[in-house]
Amino acid sequence: MPEVFRKRQPGPLSATEAAGLRWLAAAGGVAVCPVLDVGPEHLVLERVVEVGATPAAAERFGRDLQRTHAAGAERFGAGPPGVGRAWIATLDLPLSDAPVAWGEFYAELRLRPYVRAARDAGLLSGDDAQVLDAVCARLADGAVPGADATPARLHGDLWSGNVLWSADGAVVIDPAAHGGHPETDLAMLALFGLPHLERVLDAYAEAAALAPGWRRRVPLHQLHPLLVHTVLFGGGYAGQAVRAARETLAL
């Protein structure tokens, strides 16, 4: 019998997390922590026995992540099958029932809700919120380069803590899975650092060429997680988000 990891959390969060893990696993790409049971107040996962990351495992992770992204999604903002409400950490993660361009989706469902929440909580000044609103306006107008991707199957919360390294390679946990831009997962990997990140990125790009200028768009794709962290934790995340917004406006 495998060792297990039991998470105590409300049933809706558990059901959504389990659906996200299964949707990612169905892509046949990056390895996903197996779901063993979902209950009203818990989620039971197979425990991952962690080892140190290696360059070879990082390269395989890059190739596998590209395969997961390539499995696609019905539209930007589509959740896993059967999921009508999603979360990132403890915050609502808005989904979409209608097909829209990526720029409109990212502006209206990934940035504006968290800008409003941060401003209402006094975590963003009016001037800072205006900078972020300007990014949203450019996105909605389709004026930001690199916004013409097709919907990818995203993990959605792919920071380094959600990538575990086992003897068989990388295993992902705790997704906020949805249809989005593939560069978003890559940018989040860079936000808090990942072992052998350049190996991951190079292997990903070898599997499928990344759009020209993708590195310059990293701040754009980090805006959503930075705003989420601003709402959850405050601190210096608001300043980081505003700096990323100014870099985006300079594209």
C-alpha positions as CSV (number, residue, x, y, z in Angstrom):
1,M,0.0,0.0,0.0
2,P,1.3,3.5,-0.8
3,E,1.9,6.0,1.9
4,V,-0.8,8.7,1.9
5,F,-1.1,12.4,2.6
6,R,-4.5,13.6,4.0
7,K,-5.5,17.2,3.5
8,R,-8.3,18.6,5.7
9,Q,-10.2,21.2,3.8
10,P,-13.9,21.9,2.8
11,G,-15.4,19.5,0.4
12,P,-15.8,21.9,-2.5
13,L,-12.1,22.8,-2.4
14,S,-11.2,19.1,-2.3
15,A,-13.5,18.2,-5.2
16,T,-12.1,21.0,-7.3
17,E,-8.5,20.1,-6.5
18,A,-9.1,16.4,-7.3
19,A,-10.8,17.3,-10.6
20,G,-7.8,19.5,-11.5
21,L,-5.3,16.8,-10.7
22,R,-7.2,14.3,-12.8
23,W,-7.6,16.7,-15.7
24,L,-3.9,17.4,-15.7
25,A,-3.1,13.7,-15.5
26,A,-5.3,12.9,-18.5
27,A,-3.0,15.0,-20.6
28,G,-0.3,12.3,-20.4
29,G,2.4,14.9,-19.7
30,V,3.8,16.0,-16.4
31,A,3.3,13.5,-13.5
32,V,0.5,14.3,-11.1
33,C,0.1,13.2,-7.5
34,P,-2.6,10.4,-7.6
35,V,-5.9,11.1,-5.9
36,L,-6.9,8.2,-3.6
37,D,-10.1,9.6,-2.0
38,V,-12.2,12.7,-1.8
39,G,-14.6,13.3,1.1
40,P,-16.8,16.1,2.6
41,E,-13.9,17.5,4.7
42,H,-10.7,15.9,3.2
43,L,-8.7,14.9,0.2
44,V,-6.4,11.9,0.3
45,L,-3.4,11.8,-2.0
46,E,-0.6,9.3,-2.5
47,R,2.4,10.7,-0.6
48,V,5.4,11.7,-2.8
49,V,8.8,10.6,-1.4
50,E,11.0,13.5,-2.2
51,V,14.6,13.5,-3.5
52,G,16.9,16.2,-4.8
53,A,16.2,17.6,-8.2
54,T,18.6,16.6,-11.0
55,P,19.3,18.2,-14.4
56,A,17.9,15.2,-16.2
57,A,14.7,15.3,-14.2
58,A,14.4,19.0,-14.9
59,E,14.7,18.4,-18.6
60,R,12.1,15.7,-18.5
61,F,9.8,18.0,-16.6
62,G,10.1,20.7,-19.2
63,R,9.2,18.3,-22.0
64,D,6.3,16.8,-20.0
65,L,4.9,20.2,-19.1
66,Q,4.8,21.2,-22.7
67,R,2.8,18.1,-23.4
68,T,0.4,18.9,-20.7
69,H,-0.1,22.4,-22.1
70,A,-0.5,21.1,-25.6
71,A,-3.5,18.9,-24.4
72,G,-5.4,22.2,-24.4
73,A,-8.6,23.5,-22.9
74,E,-12.0,24.3,-24.3
75,R,-11.4,28.0,-23.9
76,F,-9.5,30.6,-21.8
77,G,-10.9,30.3,-18.3
78,A,-12.4,26.8,-18.7
79,G,-12.2,24.7,-15.6
80,P,-11.7,20.9,-15.5
81,P,-14.8,18.9,-16.5
82,G,-17.6,19.3,-13.9
83,V,-15.9,22.2,-12.1
84,G,-18.1,25.3,-11.9
85,R,-16.2,27.1,-9.2
86,A,-12.4,27.2,-8.6
87,W,-9.9,28.6,-6.1
88,I,-6.3,29.6,-5.9
89,A,-5.2,29.1,-2.3
90,T,-8.3,30.4,-0.4
91,L,-9.3,33.0,-3.0
92,D,-11.9,32.6,-5.7
93,L,-10.5,31.9,-9.1
94,P,-13.0,33.1,-11.7
95,L,-13.8,30.8,-14.6
96,S,-15.4,31.7,-17.9
97,D,-18.4,30.2,-19.7
98,A,-17.9,32.2,-22.9
99,P,-15.0,32.1,-25.4
100,V,-13.0,35.3,-25.3
101,A,-9.6,36.4,-26.4
102,W,-6.7,35.8,-24.0
103,G,-6.1,39.5,-23.3
104,E,-9.7,40.1,-22.3
105,F,-9.8,36.9,-20.2
106,Y,-6.5,37.8,-18.4
107,A,-7.6,41.4,-17.7
108,E,-11.1,40.7,-16.6
109,L,-10.8,37.4,-14.7
110,R,-7.1,37.2,-13.6
111,L,-6.2,40.8,-12.8
112,R,-9.2,43.1,-12.2
113,P,-10.8,41.0,-9.4
114,Y,-7.6,41.0,-7.4
115,V,-6.8,44.7,-8.1
116,R,-10.2,45.6,-6.7
117,A,-9.7,43.3,-3.6
118,A,-6.2,44.8,-2.9
119,R,-7.4,48.4,-3.4
120,D,-10.5,47.8,-1.2
121,A,-8.2,46.4,1.5
122,G,-5.9,49.4,1.4
123,L,-3.0,47.3,0.0
124,L,-2.8,49.3,-3.3
125,S,-2.9,53.1,-3.5
126,G,-5.2,54.7,-6.0
127,D,-2.1,55.6,-8.2
128,D,-0.9,52.0,-8.1
129,A,-4.3,50.7,-9.0
130,Q,-4.3,53.0,-12.0
131,V,-1.1,51.5,-13.3
132,L,-2.6,48.1,-13.1
133,D,-5.9,49.3,-14.7
134,A,-3.8,50.6,-17.6
135,V,-2.4,47.1,-18.1
136,C,-5.9,45.7,-18.1
137,A,-7.0,48.3,-20.7
138,R,-4.1,47.4,-23.0
139,L,-4.9,43.7,-22.6
140,A,-8.6,44.1,-23.3
141,D,-7.7,46.1,-26.5
142,G,-5.3,43.3,-27.7
143,A,-2.4,45.8,-27.5
144,V,0.0,43.6,-25.6
145,P,2.4,41.4,-27.7
146,G,2.2,37.7,-27.5
147,A,-1.5,37.4,-26.6
148,D,-2.5,35.2,-29.6
149,A,-1.9,31.8,-28.0
150,T,-4.5,29.0,-28.1
151,P,-5.9,27.9,-24.7
152,A,-3.4,25.6,-22.9
153,R,-4.1,23.2,-20.1
154,L,-2.5,25.0,-17.2
155,H,-1.6,23.9,-13.7
156,G,-2.4,27.5,-12.7
157,D,-0.5,27.7,-9.4
158,L,2.9,26.3,-10.6
159,W,5.2,27.8,-8.1
160,S,8.2,25.8,-6.9
161,G,6.5,24.5,-3.8
162,N,3.9,22.7,-6.0
163,V,6.6,20.8,-7.9
164,L,7.9,17.8,-5.9
165,W,10.9,15.8,-7.0
166,S,10.7,12.1,-6.7
167,A,13.0,9.3,-7.8
168,D,11.0,9.1,-11.0
169,G,11.0,12.8,-11.7
170,A,8.9,15.9,-11.0
171,V,5.4,15.5,-9.7
172,V,2.9,18.4,-9.4
173,I,0.4,19.0,-6.6
174,D,-2.2,21.6,-5.6
175,P,-3.3,23.0,-8.9
176,A,-5.6,25.8,-9.8
177,A,-6.2,24.2,-13.1
178,H,-7.8,26.0,-16.0
179,G,-7.4,27.0,-19.7
180,G,-4.9,29.8,-20.1
181,H,-1.7,31.0,-21.7
182,P,1.2,28.6,-21.6
183,E,3.6,31.3,-20.6
184,T,1.7,31.9,-17.4
185,D,2.9,28.5,-15.9
186,L,6.4,29.2,-17.0
187,A,6.5,32.7,-15.5
188,M,5.2,31.3,-12.2
189,L,8.0,28.7,-12.1
190,A,10.4,31.7,-12.2
191,L,8.6,33.7,-9.6
192,F,10.0,32.0,-6.5
193,G,12.8,30.0,-8.1
194,L,13.0,26.4,-9.2
195,P,16.0,24.0,-9.3
196,H,17.5,23.8,-12.7
197,L,14.9,26.2,-14.1
198,E,16.9,27.0,-17.3
199,R,17.1,23.3,-18.0
200,V,13.3,23.1,-17.7
201,L,12.8,26.1,-20.0
202,D,15.2,24.9,-22.6
203,A,13.7,21.5,-22.7
204,Y,10.2,23.0,-23.0
205,A,11.3,25.2,-25.9
206,E,12.9,22.3,-27.6
207,A,9.6,20.4,-27.5
208,A,7.7,23.3,-28.9
209,A,9.2,26.7,-29.8
210,L,8.1,29.5,-27.5
211,A,6.8,32.7,-29.1
212,P,9.4,35.4,-29.7
213,G,9.9,37.8,-26.9
214,W,8.5,35.5,-24.2
215,R,11.1,36.3,-21.6
216,R,10.1,40.0,-21.8
217,R,6.6,39.0,-21.0
218,V,7.4,37.2,-17.8
219,P,6.4,40.2,-15.6
220,L,3.0,40.3,-17.4
221,H,2.3,36.7,-16.6
222,Q,3.6,37.1,-13.0
223,L,1.0,39.8,-12.4
224,H,-1.7,37.4,-11.4
225,P,0.2,35.5,-8.8
226,L,1.7,38.7,-7.4
227,L,-1.8,40.2,-7.0
228,V,-3.0,37.0,-5.4
229,H,-0.1,37.2,-2.9
230,T,-0.8,40.9,-2.3
231,V,-4.4,40.1,-1.3
232,L,-3.4,37.1,0.8
233,F,-0.2,38.4,2.5
234,G,0.2,42.1,1.7
235,G,3.8,43.1,2.4
236,G,6.0,43.9,-0.5
237,Y,4.0,42.0,-3.1
238,A,2.0,45.1,-4.0
239,G,5.2,46.9,-4.9
240,Q,6.4,43.9,-7.0
241,A,3.0,43.8,-8.8
242,V,3.2,47.5,-9.7
243,R,6.8,47.1,-10.9
244,A,5.7,44.2,-13.1
245,A,2.8,46.3,-14.4
246,R,5.2,49.1,-15.4
247,E,7.5,46.7,-17.2
248,T,4.4,45.4,-19.0
249,L,3.4,48.8,-20.1
250,A,6.9,49.3,-21.6
251,L,6.5,46.3,-23.9
